[in-house]
Amino acid sequence: MVRPGLPSRLESLPPYPLAGIPEAKARLAAAGRDVLDLGAGDPGLPVPEVAVEALREAAGRNELQKYAFQRGLPAFRRSIVDFMARRYDVELDPDREVLPLIGSKEGLAHLALAALDPGDTVVIPDPGYAPYFGGPHFADARLETAPLLASNGFLLDPAAIDAARGEPRLVYANYPNNPTGATAELGYVQALLETTARRGGILAYDNAYAEIAFDGYRPPSLTETDGWRENGLEFHSLSKSFNMTGWRLGWVCGGAELIGRLSRVKGFFDTGPYLGIQSAGSAVLDHAEAFLVGQVERLRARRDAAVDALRSVGVEVEAPRATLYLWFRTPAEGSSREFVERLMEQEALLLLPGSGLGAAGEGWVRASLTLPRDGYGEVAARIARAL
Ligand SMILES: Cc1ncc(COP(=O)(O)O)c(C=O)c1O
């Protein structure tokens, strides 16, 4: 019997924005090129020492070898709740209002199955993080994109939620923002929540970059808004704050009803992060503030060096107040993808074309602050040669 073709959901799925990078890197490296990868948002700095110590200790503990299940390690949930209380003065129930995630990405994507019926409307930012598209796509939802425009500080306009066709049952928003580096204030988050709630939707507020902020700026949390438990969920990640991208650990907090729904869905897909990693995550969060001082300072130094270097070759770029991304207009003729491909082939420099993250990203390029501070002179020289 002939096997049928791809299922339609897969057939119509565009390639993942970063999917080609490992292959391109391997090909260039095999050709002896000195590859500079500013593609993925991976700080590449050491993880906190307490993470390594806790994981080493956990690896020998038999009770941590078992299935984690959804609720996971009580100590991790306790540490999350304490961290959120110190950080945002919010009181969360560790048993009902937080859920460990295998990195925040899977939670963001799985949420679509906990929030949407086929044909329901979801509002996603354009450009935006790919799982906001992927989850709803697999849930057969109707996608409404809200363009993030420079003229509006790259904020998702609440009017786009009001204008969405159908009933927007889910809205994704992310500040500090990947890829634009844009930041938001608490009043804006409150307005976003209220507009979403008025239309009967759930606001998925992605705060993966909550800790990577500079110049005295403190990103707000959805948990600081009024009425968030009924209509919102906030996603956090240990990936960028603590350089633990590969460890796959994050969490979501929200009212018990919404947390319960997501947990139900996930129960059929995964069995939670390894308890040893959760134990390490607990240690990391308990010592978060001490680690973050140096982490933020190192990334700020990278940001300043990168901005200076790019400006020195004529690239117009703003210094972001948060995140590890520079977002700038394509500094050459042609599409952002053409420019990025030319940089890759001619200069072995990997960046991300804005159009890979949504149509409204066309005309923009993203560079991640993945190199040490002294690496950006070389990046700028390579860009200058490709202009
Ligand atoms: C906006 C945003 N949210 C969430 C994540 C996911 O992080 P993780 O799954 O590693 O927790 C990323 C990673 O790039 C991101 O850019």
The ligand as an ORCA input file, in Angstrom:
! r2SCAN-3c Opt
* xyz 0 1
  C      10.099     34.917     23.423
  C      10.608     33.610     23.889
  N       9.860     32.884     24.717
  C      10.258     31.693     25.147
  C      11.467     31.176     24.766
  C      11.741     29.764     25.164
  O      12.650     29.502     26.032
  P      12.783     28.061     26.663
  O      11.893     27.098     25.961
  O      14.214     27.732     26.476
  O      12.378     28.249     28.089
  C      12.293     31.888     23.905
  C      13.545     31.320     23.415
  O      14.156     31.757     22.499
  C      11.838     33.142     23.452
  O      12.558     33.875     22.625
*
